[in-house]
Amino acid sequence: MIPIPAAKCPIGGSVSHEEVHKPDVAPFLIAKIPVTNAEYKRFVYETNYPSPEYNSVGNKQRLWNGRAFPPEIADHPVVNVSWRDAAGYCEWLAKKTGKPYRLPSEEEWEIAARGGLQGKPYPWGDGIDKTSAWYGAKWNGAATLKPASYGKPNSYGLLGMAGNVWQWTEDWYVPVFNGRPVQEELKLFKVIRGGSWSNDEGFLTVNYRNFHPPDFKDFFLGFRVALTPPPDPPPAAKP
């Protein structure tokens, strides 16, 4: 887990190009890499949770076969997981460790991805190529994705914040931010960030927003975990 300092979330990209709705973000921690197949397998085995064998779009190709997967993808990001699956993993991990693991908010994800930089399109700054992020690929079975640690880190040391897999966030998607709670009738889609192996570089920028229903799952979609740090202990009483 990488500590991220408090920050103001800059203007994020959206279809309406409106300002973000929660600009002030408190310090938090976020995983250095997305959750891997090996990590998710522990969750599946310990809870008897359904494995990510099939996706939502009827594609008969698969990476897992029951609870097994090829050993060469153990360190690849887990995919074919819905938002509800990702939230379930976080709940299990929180109970297992006694720490409040969760999905990052959309603002936390963007602040983490930017790595302290402002006005730069990618987590490490300007420019992108196939050594800094994995994108623009075609489906090739177990060889489609790269390891979760693939690519160029940003200044916070985070990897995989651009390309390889889209990543679920906690938030419901709203096209226009207005500072008010999301109305129930708009709670249809969850925000995803980061772009994937199948996209071109325009989808991999730190402020690009996308969304899917919380039950959606496919080969390009994974997640990483976040954590709220414990409060500072109160100052010692004076004698």
Secondary structure, DSSP 4 states (H G I P E B T S, - for coil): -EEE--EE--PPP-SS-PPPS--EE--EEE-SSPPBHHHHHHHHHHHTPPPS---SS-----S-BTTB--GGGTTSBP-S--HHHHHHHHHHHHHHHTS-EEPPPHHHHHHHHHTT-SS-SBTTBS---TTT-B-S----GGGSS--TT-S---TT----SSBSSEEEEEEEP-SS--SSPPPGGGTT-EEEES--TTS-GGG-STT-EEEE-TT---TTEE---EEPPPPPPPPPPP-
